[in-house]
């Protein structure tokens, strides 16, 4: 019964975020996304403390970095409630916003594929054995660039649909984009290929920096929508986000 309650609450939370995005409540939706993102690094930290596998370990199962990343995301969650106006956030719409969006998606897909190749088929890149840290570096680097492209795309909106790109990016980030990062970290902890079974907790922790990149992107997208709300209120316009 308790498990059913958890699933129901999770479904309600997820649907709430989706609905808030669709009805232009970008500030609230981004705050809830930041809160949910903070959970995953904290869970990895708990894994290190209470559920770490009894396998050969390369690195140190130190929960400090996962807890630190989760804590920073909680700080961003708290800061997301601060309404602060800023210079114009919407640039004139152009086909470039779609180019930036698709380029970000392409890099995101590469951020999933390239680490898996380093893990499961390292000979593709000329290595004889799996290279966990190279896979992590590739993942973080590609995610960093893709989040920049997503943010730039989010700033290009029209008066008619001022939050279209923000909605698309927030929903993709919440429903899809951060999942491979968590999956890769769990592979490094529990299911990394090779004999004997080996866990790479340090690499798994560093990999979680990608979640922080998503959190920063979500925070700034929400901040831009918040700034737009503040400007509208200052000029007596409808206070829609």
Secondary structure, DSSP 8 states (H G I E B T S, - for coil): -HHHHHHHHHHHHHHHHHHHHHTT-HHHHHHHHHHHHHHHHHHHHHHHHH---SSEESS---THHHHHHHHHHHHHHHHTT-----S---B---THHHHHHHHHHHHHHHHHHHHHHHHH-GGGGT-SS--HHHHHHHHHHHHHHHHHHHHHHHTB--STTTTHHHHHHHHHIIIIITHHHHHHHHHHHH--SSSS-EE-HHHHHHHTHHHHHHHHHHHHHHHHHHHHHHHHHHTT-----
